[in-house]
Amino acid sequence: MGALDGVRVVDLSTLIQGPQAAAMLHDLGAEVIKVELPEVGDLARWITVSDDDPRAPVFEANNRGKRSITLDLRQPGGKRALEKLIETTDVLISNFVPGTLESWGLSYEELSTINPRLVYATGSTYGPEGPLAQREGADTVGQAWGGLISTTGTVDGDPTPIGALIADHSGCQNMVTGILASLLHREKSGEGQRVDVSLFGGMVWAQASELTYTMLHGESLGPSNRGHPLIRGLLRMVPTSDGWIQLVGVPPHLWDGFCRVIDREDLIEQERFRSLFMKVEDLDELRRLVDEIFPTRTTAEWCERLAAEHQRFAPVRNHTEVVADDDAVLNGYLREVDHPEWGTMRTIGSPIRMSATPTAPAVVAPDLGQHTEEVLLEVGFTWEDIAQLQADGAY
């Protein structure tokens, strides 16, 4: 039994922000019904591995274990079917442009009259208020508008978007937090509520420390420059002869060992370097030093030497190396499964481990509309009703 066993989630959303939130709720034990537009479905279904490989990684990652039904919510029959489903729904998730559901007669106010216990969670790009609220956007818009892209790269290079859908993910995590808090509130009060999150808001929260610096100091921190501008220690990504290693600062008790790693025991007595908060000119000198020394050995050689002295570091790995990591499987972050179509493979697990109510990630994402009749029958429609809905263009 998962922690959210008995909770029904209806997921109207598409692509990442909403679907990933619903996927997390599923892993925690909730039942998730995904509502998709007939014949089109979630746009993530169209982001394929390649022109020759129709498998859709974005859809698979964010929709495994859900049941898919097709409803055209713009049609009276589709609206009627959703309203019937809402009677027994705990959480509704959407990420349409603000005002879209309202224009279809599916606002929080209207649906909460059907089910006062409903938690109505919406995700947007810029937030529900203000002149930009109804502007469309996507992950990289959140990264750009939220200032994250300006922190990438080096002072003499170009900024670049993060190579992961991090604004969507931040919005997803905030949505999950709001939903779980709302479910707890409902247990105490008996009433649901509306939850609003956005890509922009997620980026602001993710950069709370850096933006607070700017508000206190009056200037932007600028690019990370292979480290972090707030950390005046050896937090530095350094080149090796065949790759890169991320050093995560050298605290005072590890300084002697670090000097042995780089064969510079003459630096042990240099107390100005024995700090995570050194002067800027001393830090610049130390950075130049490690940038000269680390290219003299391979990544593997440096990892062996750093580990022997219990240093804080990690090699910079690519995705191929990550998905081959057996420790990721051991911890449940990746799972080895037998997919009914694709055979034995690794897939994404759960980042959360719970002792009493273990998470249970599914393996297979649904086909478009696979469970439409099944779900409609469960909520009280007859076969005659379903035939009429189909005749009306509802699904």
N, C-alpha and C positions, 0 to 999 in steps of 0.2 A: 504494500500500500504506500503510495507516494504521499508527501506532505499535503498535496492539493487534491487528493483523491475525492471524487464527488463534485469537483468544480468544473463547470462547463464553460468553455471559452469559444466565442464565435469570432473568427478572424476574417475581417473584410479587407485586410491590407495587402499591399503588393511590394515586391522587391525585398528590402532588408529591415528597415526600422521596426515596422509592426510585425512582420512574419518571424523575425528572430526573437522578439519578445514573446510571441505566442509559442515558439518552439521551446524556449526556456520554461515556460509554464507547463508545457507538455512533459518535459523531462522531470519536472517536480511533481508530476502525477495528475495534472488536469487533462480532461478530455478536450480536444480542440477540433472544431468544425471550421473548415476553411471555405469561405464563400467566394466564388470566382465568376467572372463574366463569361457567359456561354461562348464557346468557340475560340475565345481569346485566352482566358485564364490570367493568372499572375504573369506579369511581364518577365519575371525571372525564368519562366519556362523557355523563353526565347534566347537566353544567354547560354549558348551551348559551348561544349569543350572546343569544338572546331566545326568547320563547314561539313566535315565528314563524320563527326561524332555528335549525335543529337542529345547526348546526356547533358543535363543542365546543372552545373555545380552549385550555383546560387540557389536554385529552387530546392535541390536535394538537401543542401545544408540547413535550410531554414524551414523546411516543411515536412521532415520525416515524422511519421506517426500520426499526422493529421488525417481527418476524413474530408474529402473534397466534395462540395456540392456546387452546382452552377445555378445562379439566380441573376436575372437582370433587374437590379434594384430600381431602375428608372421606370419599369413597367408596373402597373398596379398589382398584377399577380405576384411579381417578385417582391414588392414591398409587403404584400399581405403574407407571403410565406415567411419573410424575415420577422415580421411582427409576431407571428405564431411561434417561431423559434425563440424569440426573445422572452417569451413567457417562462421558459425553463433555463434561461441563460444567466450565468453569474457575471461574466466579463465580455464586453464587446470591444474589439480592437479595430481601429481604422487609421489610415494615414493619407486620406484624401486631402486636397486643398481645402483649407477652412471654408465652411459654408456649403460644401458639396452635399453632405448628408442632409443638412438643413433644407436645401433646395428640393430634396427628394421626399421631404416629410419624415425624415428619420433623425431628427435632432435628439439631444439628450432629454430635453423637456418632454418631447412626445413619447419616446421609448420608456422613460421612467414612469410615465402614467400606466404603462402596460406592466412594468416590473419595477417597483420602487427600490428593490434591492440591487438593481443593475449597476455595475461599475463600467463606466463608458470612457474608454481610454483612446485618446487621439494623438497622433504624431503629425507634425508639420515640419516645414523647413525653417521658417523664421519665427514661429510662435503664433498664437491665436489673435494677438492684438497688433495694431499699428498699420501703417500704410503698405508694408511689405507682406502682410499676413497671407494674402491670396496669390502671391507670386509663387510659381512652381520652382522646384529646385531638386537637388539630389545631394549625395554624400559630399562631393568635392565642393559644392556651393557652401555647405556647412563648414568645411575646412577653411575655405577662403574667407567667407564672411566673418567667421569666428576667430580669425587671426592665426590659425594653426599653421597654415602653409608658410606664413612669413617667418616661422621659426626653424624651417628646414634648411639644410644645406650649410654652406660656409659663407663667411663675410665677403669673399671674393667670387662666389658662385651664384647660380640661379636657385631660387626656391623651387620646390617641387611638391606636389600632393603626396601625402603618405600612401604607401603602396598597399593599404588595406582600407576597407570601408569603415573607417574609425568613427566618423561623425554619425553614421547610421548605427554603429554598435553602441556609442555613447547614448544616443537617443533611445535605443532598445533597452539598455540597462536602467535608464531613468524611468522608462515606462513600466518595466517590471517592478521597480521599487515602489512607484506610485500605486500600481495595482495591488501589490501585496499589502501595503499600508491601508489601502481602501478596504480590502477584504477583512483586515483586522478591525478597522473602524466599524464595518458592517456587523461584525460579531458582537460588538458592544452596543451599537445603536439600532441595528436592524435596517439601516438605510444605505443605499449605494451613493455614488457621487461621480462627477466627471473628473477625469485626469487629463491634463494637457502637457505634452512634452514636445521638444523640437530639436532639430539638428543644431541650430544656432545655440540654443540653451544648453545642449549637451557639451558643445565645444567650450562655452564659457565656464561651465562647471569643471570640465576636465583640465582647464588651465587656470584654476582658481589661484594657485600660488603665483604664477607668472603675471597674471593680470592684476593681482593685488600689488605686486612689485611696481607695476606701471602706475597704478593709482597712487601709491605712496611716493614714488620717486619722480613721476612725471615723464618718464621715457620708456620706450619699448626695449625689451631685452635683446631683440634681434635674433639672428640665426643661432642654432645650437652649436655650430662650429665644431662638430665632432665631440661635443660634451654637453654641458648645461651651463648657461651663463650665470646662474645663481650659485653654483657650487665651485668654490675656490680651492678645490683639491684636484687630484689627478683622476678626475672623471673624464676619460679620454678614449676615443676609438683610434687605435694606432695601427698603421700598416705593417704587415709582416712580409716575408718574401713571396708568399703565395695567397694572401688573404688579409683579414682584419681581425683584431681582438679588441673587445671592449673592456677597458680597465674601469673598475667601479670605485675609484678612490683608494688611497693607501693610508689607513688610519695609523696613528703613532705606533701602536704595538706591532704593526706589520712592516714598518719602514725598514728595519734591519734586514728582514727576509727579502724584501723587494730589491734592496741593493745587491744582495747575493744573486738574485735571479738575473739581474742585468750585468753581473760581473763588475759592479762599481762599489765595492765595499769602502772605498775612500769617501763615499758620500754619507756613510752612516752617521758621522758626527755633524753633518750639516742640519742642524736643528731647524733651520728655516724651511726645510722641506718636510719635516716631520709633523704634518698638520693637514687637516681637511679644510682649513680656513686660512691659507697662506696669503701673503701679499701678492698683488697682481704681477709685479715684475719677477718675483720668485717663481710663480706658477708658469709664467711664459717661458722662463729659462728651463724649467723641468719638462715642459711640453716639447720644447725643441730637442731636448736630450733624448727623450723616449722615441720621438719621431725619427731620430738618427739611428738608434740602437735596434729597434724592433724589426726593421727590414733585413737584418742580418741573419735571421733564422726563420724557419717555417712556422706556420700556425701551430702545428702539432708539437713541435719542439718547445715553443713558448708555453703552450698549455701544460706540458709535462713539468716544466721548470716552475711555473706559477703555482700549480697544484701542490708540488712538493713543499712549497713555502706557505701554503694555506692562504694564498692571495685571493682577492675578490675580482673575478674576471669571467668572461665567457667569449668563446670564438663567435664571430658573426656568421651564422649559418643561413643557408637558403632553405626554401620550402621543401625541397627534395630531402635534405638532411633531417628536417624536423619530422616529416611523416615517416621516416625510417627509424625514429628514436624509440627504442623499446621501453625506456623509462616513461615515455608519454603514455604507452599502453598500460604499464604497471600502475600508473596513477589514475587511469581512466580518462585521460584527456583525449586519447585516441582509442579506438576499439577495433579488434579484429573480428570480423563478422562474415557470415555467409549470406550474400545478397542473392535473392531468388533469380535474378536475371544476370548479374555480373559476376557471380561466383565469390570466392574468398577474397576479401579486400579489407583495407583499413578505412575507417570512417571517423567522423568527429564524435567524441564522447561528451562528457559533461565536466565543466571546470569546478563543479561543486560536489563535495563528498559529505554525505549525511549518514550518521550512524543508525538512527532509528527508522528513518524513511528514505532509503537510498534512492538516488535519481535513476531513471530508467529511460535512456535515450532509445528511440526507435531506429530502425534500419531503413525502411522504405518510405519514400514520399508518394502521395497518391496520384493516380491518373486524374486528368481533368474531369470533374463531375462523377467520379467513380461511385460516390456514396449518396447521390442526390435522392433517389427514391427511398433508400434505406432510412435516411435522416427524416425526410418528410413524413414517412409512415410512423416513425417513432414519436413525432410531436403531434400526431393526431389527424393528419390528412388521410383520406381514403384514396384508393386507386382512381376513383372517379374524379376526386379533387385534383389529383396529380395530372390526370389527362387534360383537365380543363386548364391548369396552369401551363402545361406544355402548348396547348392550343392558343393560349393568350400570349405566348412568347415570353413567359416568365423564366424559362430555363431551356 
